[in-house]
Amino acid sequence: MRLDPLIEDTLAALVATSLLGAAIALAYWLLTGLSPWPFVILGETSGLGFGVAMLALCSPRRRRP
């Protein structure tokens, strides 16, 4: 079973933004010594939806074979 290309692009965007968010939270924690919760994590969560939507909608379109 093959997923719809838009769903595949959305999942790829979700993984990309989640990894970026985790890297930012980890860097914040390591550089400042302060817990990234709640400000950094909540800010990233609100931006996650916008980032996923933008990456999924701006990705090149693929046609089904």
One Martini backbone bead per residue (centre of mass of N, CA, C, O) as a GRO file, in nm:
protein
   65
    1MET     BB    1   0.095   0.037   0.024
    2ARG     BB    2   0.038   0.371  -0.080
    3LEU     BB    3   0.081   0.686  -0.020
    4ASP     BB    4   0.009   0.989  -0.038
    5PRO     BB    5   0.212   1.246  -0.127
    6LEU     BB    6   0.109   1.453   0.087
    7ILE     BB    7   0.153   1.267   0.331
    8GLU     BB    8   0.453   1.220   0.290
    9ASP     BB    9   0.531   1.523   0.310
   10THR     BB   10   0.414   1.569   0.592
   11LEU     BB   11   0.590   1.360   0.740
   12ALA     BB   12   0.862   1.481   0.660
   13ALA     BB   13   0.807   1.758   0.790
   14LEU     BB   14   0.762   1.655   1.079
   15VAL     BB   15   1.042   1.536   1.118
   16ALA     BB   16   1.209   1.789   1.058
   17THR     BB   17   1.080   1.979   1.279
   18SER     BB   18   1.133   1.792   1.521
   19LEU     BB   19   1.443   1.782   1.501
   20LEU     BB   20   1.487   2.086   1.519
   21GLY     BB   21   1.348   2.128   1.793
   22ALA     BB   22   1.532   1.937   1.955
   23ALA     BB   23   1.799   2.085   1.892
   24ILE     BB   24   1.721   2.357   2.018
   25ALA     BB   25   1.658   2.256   2.305
   26LEU     BB   26   1.938   2.130   2.356
   27ALA     BB   27   2.107   2.385   2.308
   28TYR     BB   28   1.974   2.556   2.527
   29TRP     BB   29   2.044   2.368   2.765
   30LEU     BB   30   2.358   2.360   2.720
   31LEU     BB   31   2.414   2.681   2.716
   32THR     BB   32   2.233   2.766   2.988
   33GLY     BB   33   2.116   2.533   3.198
   34LEU     BB   34   1.822   2.549   3.117
   35SER     BB   35   1.510   2.477   3.092
   36PRO     BB   36   1.300   2.473   2.804
   37TRP     BB   37   1.082   2.475   2.999
   38PRO     BB   38   0.815   2.630   2.841
   39PHE     BB   39   0.907   2.831   2.618
   40VAL     BB   40   1.045   2.668   2.391
   41ILE     BB   41   0.845   2.434   2.358
   42LEU     BB   42   0.586   2.604   2.309
   43GLY     BB   43   0.698   2.762   2.067
   44GLU     BB   44   0.756   2.512   1.890
   45THR     BB   45   0.470   2.395   1.883
   46SER     BB   46   0.338   2.639   1.740
   47GLY     BB   47   0.546   2.623   1.489
   48LEU     BB   48   0.501   2.335   1.378
   49GLY     BB   49   0.243   2.367   1.212
   50PHE     BB   50   0.352   2.582   1.020
   51GLY     BB   51   0.598   2.423   0.916
   52VAL     BB   52   0.449   2.181   0.799
   53ALA     BB   53   0.269   2.332   0.603
   54MET     BB   54   0.493   2.472   0.439
   55LEU     BB   55   0.655   2.219   0.353
   56ALA     BB   56   0.418   2.065   0.217
   57LEU     BB   57   0.326   2.298   0.013
   58CYS     BB   58   0.635   2.357  -0.110
   59SER     BB   59   0.662   2.100  -0.233
   60PRO     BB   60   0.709   1.894  -0.467
   61ARG     BB   61   0.534   1.739  -0.705
   62ARG     BB   62   0.392   1.415  -0.728
   63ARG     BB   63   0.335   1.141  -0.925
   64ARG     BB   64   0.166   0.877  -0.996
   65PRO     BB   65   0.240   0.566  -1.153
   0.00000   0.00000   0.00000
